[in-house]
Amino acid sequence: MDIFDVAVIGAGPAGSMAAKYAAKAGACTILLEEHAGAGWPVQCAGLLGQEAMAESEISSRSIILQSMRGATVFSPGCQRLDFKAKAAKAWVVDRRLFDQVMLARAVAKGAELRIRSNVRKIRRERGNSILTLAGGREIKSKIVISAEGVSARIARQAGISPSQMILSGAQVQVPFAVEDPEKAEVHLGVAPGLFGWVIPLDEGTARIGLCARDRGCEHLRSFLKTDIIKKRLRGSPLALNVGGLPLGPAAVTAVEGLLAVGDAAGQVKPTSGGGIYPGLVAAKIAGGVAAAAAIEGDCTALRLMEYDRLWRAALGRELEIGMRANRMLGRMSDAELDELVGYLAAKPRLIE
């Protein structure tokens, strides 16, 4: 049986960053990925703001498909609010390439990668976690970091509770008459849950999607048939991505021998659905705390709660306020959304 200080489950951005920081801190680290490589399946709109790009520690522009300088917000009654900055404020990235670069950085820092390693079970034994992989092989680790994504099967087995809610997301990439390739579109009221979006990749292609409380694909089909979208479609969808979006962090994200990060812990912005930035912030903290605790030989829940305290100090207030805003928008009628967008659109100084 192979033995490690820290085992990270999931080679998405949060998992790769956690493994990178654990290895940097001197822990013998393994990164377990159930698929044949990072970046698949894609379950993200792929729009990263300045904070997320900075936290990723990736300076290469090879991952960028399009720069974004603004957005247009549409209300249900087609009231619109437009704004555009002088410089780029966000970037559309190739998520497969982004994830692969993140993973390569973790390996470069000393983390060992094992692909096609689907973790099925976890158990605690004499102060260590025993991970059982598909096929029966076992790995022993002092501490496990769950970066499994929204399903978080191993985190749930270990006692990490689910997020407050999980939305159903769906997105297609389609030939599309883009109004402005440097502006994203936000469509309010298209489904209960969050909002719809149009993210340009160039002048003739866009990612169109939404997050809903349930039946994301069904709501997306309806969204694509709305006048504001249908008249600009220039062909059939080229790709479809679906997935769950957790909102509202778990009550506790650290238990004996295990930490949860990213979607597994519900570390997602409730106002935008963005999970990369909070996931990376928390992953760096998780990697450092896990490495220190493993090297000290103290893997108790009390010791690992340092992670829970630190990430909530960095992100907790923002996520809490975001949940309040999400619930407020969810209670607004179409008429109220029309009024809100119309009011804001008439305030140039506020828009600026």
C-alpha positions in Angstrom: 0.0 0.0 0.0 1.4 3.4 -1.0 1.6 6.0 1.8 1.4 9.8 1.5 1.1 12.8 3.7 -1.6 14.4 1.7 -4.0 12.9 -0.9 -6.0 15.2 -3.1 -9.1 13.9 -4.9 -9.8 15.7 -8.1 -7.5 17.5 -10.5 -9.7 20.5 -11.3 -8.4 23.9 -10.5 -9.0 23.7 -6.8 -7.5 20.2 -6.5 -4.4 21.1 -8.5 -3.9 24.3 -6.5 -4.3 22.4 -3.2 -1.8 19.7 -4.3 0.6 22.4 -5.5 0.6 24.2 -2.1 0.8 21.0 -0.1 3.8 19.8 -2.1 5.4 23.3 -1.9 5.1 23.1 1.9 7.1 19.8 2.0 4.3 17.2 2.2 4.5 14.0 0.2 1.4 14.6 -2.0 -0.6 12.5 -4.4 -3.3 13.9 -6.7 -5.9 11.4 -7.8 -8.0 12.1 -10.9 -10.8 9.7 -12.0 -10.6 10.7 -15.7 -7.8 10.3 -18.2 -6.6 13.9 -17.6 -7.6 17.3 -16.4 -10.2 19.5 -18.0 -12.8 17.0 -18.8 -15.8 17.0 -18.5 -16.1 20.7 -18.9 -18.7 22.0 -16.3 -18.0 25.8 -16.4 -18.9 28.8 -18.5 -15.2 29.6 -18.6 -15.4 33.3 -17.8 -12.8 34.4 -15.3 -12.5 37.8 -13.7 -9.4 39.6 -12.6 -9.4 38.0 -9.1 -9.6 34.5 -10.5 -6.9 35.0 -13.1 -4.6 36.5 -10.4 -5.3 33.6 -8.0 -4.6 31.0 -10.7 -0.9 32.2 -10.9 -1.0 31.6 -14.7 0.5 34.4 -16.7 0.4 32.6 -20.1 -2.1 34.2 -22.5 -2.4 30.9 -24.5 -5.4 29.9 -22.4 -7.4 33.0 -23.3 -10.0 32.9 -26.1 -11.5 36.4 -25.7 -11.2 39.5 -23.5 -14.3 41.0 -21.9 -14.6 44.7 -21.2 -18.3 44.9 -20.3 -21.8 43.4 -20.2 -25.4 43.9 -21.2 -28.0 43.0 -18.6 -31.5 42.2 -20.0 -34.6 42.2 -17.8 -37.5 39.8 -18.6 -39.3 42.6 -20.5 -36.1 43.4 -22.4 -35.1 46.5 -20.5 -31.3 46.7 -20.9 -28.4 48.0 -18.9 -25.1 48.4 -20.8 -21.6 49.1 -19.5 -18.1 48.8 -20.9 -14.8 49.6 -19.4 -11.7 50.9 -21.1 -9.6 47.8 -20.2 -10.4 44.1 -20.0 -12.1 43.1 -16.7 -12.6 39.4 -17.5 -11.4 36.7 -19.9 -13.0 33.8 -21.6 -10.6 30.9 -21.2 -10.2 27.4 -22.7 -11.1 25.4 -19.6 -9.4 22.2 -20.7 -6.1 24.1 -21.3 -6.6 26.1 -18.1 -7.0 22.9 -16.0 -4.1 21.2 -17.8 -1.8 24.1 -17.0 -2.9 24.2 -13.4 -2.2 20.5 -13.1 1.2 20.8 -14.7 2.2 23.4 -12.1 1.2 21.1 -9.3 3.2 18.2 -10.7 6.2 20.6 -11.2 6.1 21.4 -7.5 6.4 17.7 -6.6 2.8 16.4 -6.5 2.5 12.9 -7.8 -0.4 12.5 -10.3 -2.4 9.3 -10.9 -5.0 9.4 -13.6 -8.0 7.0 -14.0 -8.0 6.7 -10.2 -11.6 6.7 -9.1 -11.8 6.8 -5.3 -14.8 4.8 -4.1 -14.5 4.7 -0.3 -12.7 6.2 2.6 -12.1 4.9 6.1 -10.0 6.0 9.1 -7.6 3.5 10.5 -5.0 4.2 13.2 -4.8 8.0 12.5 -4.7 7.6 8.7 -7.2 7.7 5.9 -7.4 4.6 3.7 -8.7 5.4 0.2 -10.1 2.5 -1.8 -9.9 2.9 -5.5 -12.0 1.3 -8.2 -10.5 -2.2 -8.6 -9.8 -2.5 -4.9 -6.3 -0.9 -4.7 -5.8 1.2 -1.6 -3.8 4.3 -0.7 -2.9 5.4 2.8 -2.7 9.1 3.5 -2.5 11.2 6.7 -4.9 13.8 5.3 -7.3 13.9 2.4 -8.4 17.0 0.5 -11.7 16.5 -1.3 -11.8 18.6 -4.5 -14.2 16.2 -6.1 -16.7 18.8 -7.4 -20.3 19.1 -6.6 -21.0 15.3 -6.1 -18.3 15.1 -3.3 -19.0 11.5 -2.6 -15.9 10.9 -0.4 -16.4 14.2 1.5 -20.0 13.1 2.3 -18.8 9.7 3.5 -16.3 11.5 5.8 -19.0 13.7 7.3 -19.0 17.0 5.2 -22.5 18.1 4.8 -23.9 19.2 1.3 -24.2 22.8 0.2 -27.4 24.8 1.0 -28.7 24.3 -2.6 -27.5 22.8 -5.9 -28.6 24.4 -9.1 -28.9 22.6 -12.4 -26.6 24.2 -15.1 -26.6 23.7 -18.9 -24.7 25.4 -21.6 -24.3 25.1 -25.4 -21.7 26.5 -27.8 -23.4 27.7 -30.9 -22.9 29.8 -34.1 -24.3 33.1 -33.0 -24.7 36.7 -34.2 -22.7 38.4 -31.4 -23.6 42.0 -30.7 -20.2 42.9 -29.2 -17.5 40.3 -28.8 -16.1 42.2 -25.7 -19.4 42.2 -23.8 -21.1 39.3 -22.1 -24.9 39.2 -21.8 -26.8 38.5 -18.6 -30.5 37.6 -19.0 -32.6 37.8 -15.8 -35.7 35.9 -15.2 -35.2 33.2 -17.7 -35.3 30.4 -15.1 -35.8 30.3 -11.3 -32.4 30.0 -9.7 -29.8 32.3 -11.2 -29.8 33.8 -14.7 -29.0 33.1 -18.3 -25.8 34.2 -20.1 -24.3 34.7 -23.5 -20.5 34.6 -23.5 -18.9 35.5 -26.9 -15.9 33.5 -28.1 -15.6 35.7 -31.3 -17.9 37.6 -33.5 -19.7 34.5 -34.7 -19.7 32.0 -31.8 -21.0 32.1 -28.2 -21.5 30.0 -25.2 -25.2 30.3 -24.1 -26.3 28.8 -20.8 -28.2 29.2 -17.6 -28.5 27.8 -14.0 -31.9 26.9 -12.7 -33.2 25.3 -9.5 -33.9 22.2 -11.5 -34.3 20.9 -15.1 -31.5 23.0 -16.5 -31.5 21.5 -20.0 -35.3 22.0 -20.3 -35.0 25.6 -19.3 -32.1 26.1 -21.7 -34.2 24.8 -24.6 -36.8 27.3 -23.7 -34.2 30.1 -23.4 -32.9 29.3 -26.9 -36.4 29.7 -28.3 -36.9 33.2 -26.9 -37.0 36.0 -29.5 -33.9 37.8 -28.2 -31.8 34.6 -28.7 -33.5 32.7 -31.5 -33.2 35.4 -34.1 -29.5 35.5 -33.6 -28.8 31.7 -33.8 -26.8 30.8 -36.9 -26.8 27.0 -36.6 -27.1 24.0 -34.4 -25.3 23.6 -31.1 -21.6 22.5 -31.4 -21.2 21.3 -27.8 -23.3 20.8 -24.7 -22.1 21.0 -21.1 -24.2 20.2 -18.0 -23.5 20.1 -14.3 -24.5 21.1 -10.8 -23.7 24.4 -9.2 -23.5 24.4 -5.4 -24.6 27.6 -3.6 -24.1 28.2 0.2 -21.0 26.7 1.8 -21.2 23.6 3.9 -21.6 24.2 7.6 -18.3 22.6 8.4 -15.5 22.0 5.8 -13.0 20.2 8.0 -13.4 16.9 9.8 -10.8 14.4 11.2 -8.4 13.6 8.4 -10.2 15.5 5.6 -10.7 18.9 4.2 -13.2 19.9 1.4 -12.4 22.6 -1.1 -14.1 24.3 -4.1 -17.5 22.9 -5.3 -17.2 20.1 -2.8 -17.4 22.7 0.0 -19.9 25.0 -1.8 -17.3 27.7 -2.2 -19.1 29.4 -5.1 -20.2 33.0 -5.6 -24.0 33.0 -5.3 -24.4 36.2 -7.3 -22.5 35.0 -10.4 -22.0 31.3 -10.0 -18.3 31.8 -10.2 -16.4 29.1 -8.4 -12.8 29.4 -9.7 -11.7 32.4 -7.5 -13.1 31.2 -4.2 -12.0 27.7 -4.9 -8.4 28.7 -5.5 -8.3 31.0 -2.5 -9.5 28.1 -0.3 -7.3 25.5 -2.0 -4.1 27.4 -1.2 -5.2 27.6 2.5 -6.1 23.9 2.4 -2.8 22.8 0.9 -0.8 24.7 3.5 -2.9 23.6 6.5 -2.9 20.0 5.4 0.8 19.8 4.8 1.6 21.4 8.2 -0.8 19.2 10.1 0.5 16.0 8.3 4.1 16.9 9.0 3.2 17.6 12.7 1.3 14.3 12.9 -1.9 16.0 14.1 -4.8 15.2 11.8 -7.6 15.8 14.3 -10.7 17.8 13.4 -9.6 20.4 16.0 -6.3 20.9 14.2 -7.8 21.0 10.7 -10.5 23.5 11.7 -7.7 26.1 11.2 -8.5 25.7 7.5 -12.2 26.3 8.1 -11.5 29.5 10.1 -9.0 30.9 7.6 -11.0 30.4 4.4 -14.1 31.9 6.0 -12.1 34.9 7.2 -11.1 35.4 3.5 -14.3 34.6 1.8 -17.1 34.0 4.3 -18.6 37.5 4.3 -18.7 37.8 0.5 -20.4 34.4 0.1 -22.9 35.2 2.9 -23.9 38.6 1.4 -24.0 36.9 -2.0 -26.6 34.3 -0.7 -28.8 37.2 0.6 -28.6 38.9 -2.8 -29.4 35.6 -4.6 -32.5 35.0 -2.5 -33.6 38.6 -2.9 -33.4 38.4 -6.7 -35.1 35.0 -6.6 -38.1 36.6 -4.9 -38.5 39.5 -7.4 -41.2 39.3 -10.1 -40.6 40.0 -13.8 -42.1 43.5 -13.4 -39.8 44.2 -10.5 -36.8 43.1 -12.4 -37.8 45.3 -15.3 -38.1 48.2 -13.0 -34.8 47.5 -11.3 -32.9 47.3 -14.6 -34.6 50.3 -16.0 -33.8 52.4 -12.9 -30.1 51.4 -13.0 -29.9 52.1 -16.8 -31.0 55.6 -16.2 -28.1 56.3 -13.8 -24.9 57.0 -15.8 -22.8 57.8 -12.8 -23.9 54.7 -11.0 -23.1 52.6 -14.1 -19.7 54.1 -14.3 
